[in-house]
Amino acid sequence: MNQVTATSSGPMAAKVNLLDFDRQGLRDFFAQLGEKPYRAEQVMKWIYHDLEDNFENMTDVGKALRAKLTEACYIGAPNTLLDKAATDGTHKWLLGMDKGNAVETVYIPEPTRGTLCVSSQIGCALNCQFCSTGAQGFNRNLSTAEIIGQVWVAAKYLGNVTHQNRRITNVVMMGMGEPLANFENVVRAMKLMRDDLGFGLASKRVTLSTAGMVPLIDELSDAIDVSLAVSLHAANDELRTELVPLNKRYPIAELLAACQRWIARKPRTSITFEYTLMKGVNDQPEHARQLIKLMRKLPTCKVNLIPFNPFPGTRFERSDAGTIHEFQTQLLNAGVLTMLRRTRGDDIDAACGQLAGQVTDRTRRSAGLRKRQDEGTLHAI
């Protein structure tokens, strides 16, 4: 069923999309319809456990209520414009939103788990220099329905059955956009991921990745129990500000303090620091030493090293294998728990940092990318 926004025209525009509600919101909506709260939970189970979007197929819901729901609301996940599989089993969907916009959602299968990478915005306003999404510019935040709808579409495609056949075992808010910049909609969607009547995922299996919006990290720890990842990419302010412009507003000292507060509130949890390795930029021994010094302030946390994934128009290159190995070894020898993320799905541009989608850019940033592409400045430092 088509995703319809509040600005859409036509008969569906006046109806409410039930994917926009978490459990309490759905109960409140059913109360407005004059229905008991348990009816909302009945329907919620149909939506997320059975992946049903047709009220007529909800066999334990009375005929009168089915008619009322058909009149007042709908269950609308985004349209699949394109789906593409990589040679390693990674799968990418291009999901249509509105006015020519689309986002990308990626599924990464592994022997013991299946991870879905979900987008939170159409484009991204943060303009991180090494990220294809940021180069596309920014259009708008996604609604709760558009966020959880990505999980719904993937679950339907994969044959996921909540609490039984879990093809999706982990969800990471690590796709297009900065999740904390779309706080309320993202939190509501993550509640649906975690709810037993939703996708029923444990707190450690739902991860939000942020570039470091410090005040909202504190709010997140109060709002919901999920895992946290921080896109770090440099351990000194000068370089990080160049790579992640948000660092100018929230420098590393403030970001680390927020992470320390997170750990103090959730002492049994850890934070993952993501560090994308770029040739000659942040991959030298002195950079590793800076990162080690920083990580000693958060000894229970870990570093996830990510080889840079090129995209058309970028000036960065991936560090060579020997440099990556030496960087990781330096961290491990210093006692820093360090993992190396294996690049997945790069043959379909589904690897970390490569998601671009289709963005009607409101920032004029994509024009610069197109100019660099036309000039042939690919991967030039």
PECOR-V971977 format. One record per helix or strand. SS is the DSSP state (~ for helix, > for strand). FROM is the first residue (numbers start at 1). LEN is the number of residues. Records with the same first field share a line. If there is no record, write none. Layout:
SS->FROM-LEN, FROM-LEN
This chain:
~->11-4, 18-3, 23-10, 37-12, 55-3, 63-10, 132-4, 144-15, 179-16, 203-3, 214-10, 237-7, 245-4, 252-14, 285-14, 321-13, 346-3, 365-11
>->16-2, 73-2, 79-7, 91-6, 102-8, 114-4, 121-3, 138-4, 161-1, 165-1, 170-4, 206-5, 227-5, 271-8, 302-6, 318-1, 338-4, 358-1
